[in-house]
Amino acid sequence: MSVTAPPTVLRRRAGIATGTALLALAVTGCSGLGRTAVGPVSYTTEQDKVVTVHSPSVKGCHTMEPAGAGKIDNRTLVDIVLYATRDCSGRGTAYVPTTFSDTNAPRALPWRSYRFVH
């Protein structure tokens, strides 16, 4: 004697399986979207110009104005590392945690790029 499920139970199981597959596809498709550091990064150039970048991508190297910056405000939810070069390389970096600022010494090289720590 075999027991078979009623048609409504079979349809419900098929619906759950289809819904699960669609949800998995949706999550996989959204994972390729660029994550951002929620909040602004502001910096002041040598000419006292304030530049603000809202919610930049957490991926890659972000360059600043060619003259560089002397003061940085990290108001994002992600920590950043500052570089004196335009390609986020080299020594003499500065670590700026979330909601903190960094001000260069008067004789120091200006910051020219930054990268998020994630």
N, C-alpha and C positions, 0 to 999 in steps of 0.2 A: 504494500500500500504506500503510495507516495502522496506527499502533501504539497500542494501548489498554492502560491499566494494569490489572493484575489487581484483582478486587473487594476483596481485603484492603488494598491500597494506597489505593484510593478511600475505604474506610471509615476508614482511619487518617487520611487528609487531612481528611475531614469531621469526625472527632473532634477533631483539632488545631484546626480552624477554630472549632468549637463551644466548645472549652475556652478559646481565646483571647477569643472574644466574651464568655463568662461572666466571665472574669478582668477584662476591661475594665469590665464592668458593676459588678463587686464593688468595684473600685478607685474608680470614680466615685461609687458609693454611700457609701463610707467617707470620701471627701474632705469631706463635709459635717459630719462629726463635729467637735466642738469640740476644738481643741488646748489642752493645758494646759501650764503651766510646771511641770515636774516638780520637786517639792520644796516646802518650806514658806516662806511669808513671815510673819515674826513682827514684832510691834511692841508697844511699851510705851506705854500712855496716860499722861496727866498724873497720874492717880491710881495709877500703878505697876501697873496691870492689864496682864498679858501676853496678847495675842491672837495666835493662830496660825491661818493659813489654809493648808491643804494642797493643793498642786497646783491653784491657781486658773487659770481660763481666761486665755489670752493676749489675748483680745479684750476690748475695752471698758475702761471706767473702773471701778476698784474703790474704793469708799468705805470709810473707816475709822470707828471709833467717833466719835460726834458731838464729843467733846472733842478728838479728834485724837491724834497720836502724837509723841513726842519722840525715840524711837529706833526704827530699822527694821533688821531683819536679813533680807537677801535670800539665802536658801539654795536658790534655784531655779536652773535652768539657763538663765534668760533675764534680761537686764538690765531694770531698772525706772526710771521717772522719777517722782519725788514732787512733789506739788502741795500748796499751802496752802489750796486751795479744794476743795469737795466734788464738783466736776464736771470735774476734770482740765483746768482752764484757768488762764490767767493767767501772770504772770511769777514769778520767784523759785523756779524749780524746782531739784531736785537729782537728779543721775544716780547711780544705785547699781548698779554692775556685779554680775554673778552672784558669789555667795559673799562679798559685802562687806556692810558695815553703814554706817549714817549716824546720827549723833547731833546733834540740834539744839542750837544755842547757847542758853543760858538765857533770853535776851530775844527769841528768834526766835519767829515764829508756828509753831504745831504743824502737822505734815503731816496733811492730811485725806483725801487720795486718792492713788492711784497707777495707772500705766498701764505695760504691758509694751512693750519695744522689740522689734519682730519684723519 
